[in-house]
Amino acid sequence: MNVIITVVGTDKVGIIARVSAFLAERNINIEDISQTILSGNFVMMMMANLSSSSAPLESVKKDLDQLGESLGVSISLMHEKVFSAMHRI
């Protein structure tokens, strides 16, 4: 199962490292990633595969929310199909 994870907030050291470590600890593979800095704002989008993870999706969402709070950024997760349907032209 693929999900889209977005991270948005003020840029600071360690955001990518902390989010990547969080996913690795749960055996969630990053399939694709893009990140940039826009006027001091950190913006990252990644596609991640949860197929090998034993962590329930709702638990991952909740834990990502908490991680985002600790980093001072907003982290959201949605199923790839929902994301694609929302962004279809």
N, C-alpha and C positions, 0 to 999 in steps of 0.2 A: 504494500500500500504506500503510495507516494503522497506526501503532504508538502505544502508551501509554507515556509517559515519566513516571516519578515521581522526585521529588527530596525527600529528607528529611534534616534535620540541624539543628544549631544555627544560628539566624538570624545573618546577617552581611551587610554591604553587598556588593552586586555579584553575588549568586547568579543572579538572573533575567537580568541583563545578560550574564554569562559563558555561561550555558546558551543563551540566545537567540542570541548571537553565534556560538557553536559550531554551532548548527543552520543559521543563515544562511550561514555559510562553506561548508556542504555542500549548500546549496540544498534544505534540508528546511524545509517550511512548517508553522508552528504553526497548526492548525485550530481548536483550542479550548484554553483554559487556565484553571486555577483555582489560587489560592494563598492560604494563610493562615498566620498565626503562632499556634501553640498553646503557651502557657506558655514562650515563648522558643524553641520549635522551629519551624523553617521547614518547611512542607509544600506541595509544588506537584505538580500532576498536569496533564499536557497530552496532547492528541491531536495527533500530527504526521503529515504526509504525506510519504513518502519517494519518491513517484513521479518527481519531477524530479531526484532526487539520483543521482549516479553512484557514490557511496560504497557499498561492500558493507555489508549489515546487520551482519555480524560485526565489521567494522572500526569501524562507528559504535558498537556496544556496547562494544568494547574502549576506544575513545577516550573515551566517556562515563564509563567506570569510572575512567580516569586523571584526567579533569576533576574527577570527584567527589572523588577522593583529594586533589587540589590545593586544592579548596574546603573540604574537611573535611565533606563530605556524602555520602550514599549516593544514587547515581543508577541507576535500573533502566529497562530498555526491554523491552517485550514486544509481540508482534503483537496487534493489536486483537481478533482472533478468539480468541486464547488468553485474553486478559484477560476478554472477555465470557463465555467458557465457565466460567472460574474463579469469576465473580461472579453466575452465574445462580441464581435462587432456585427 
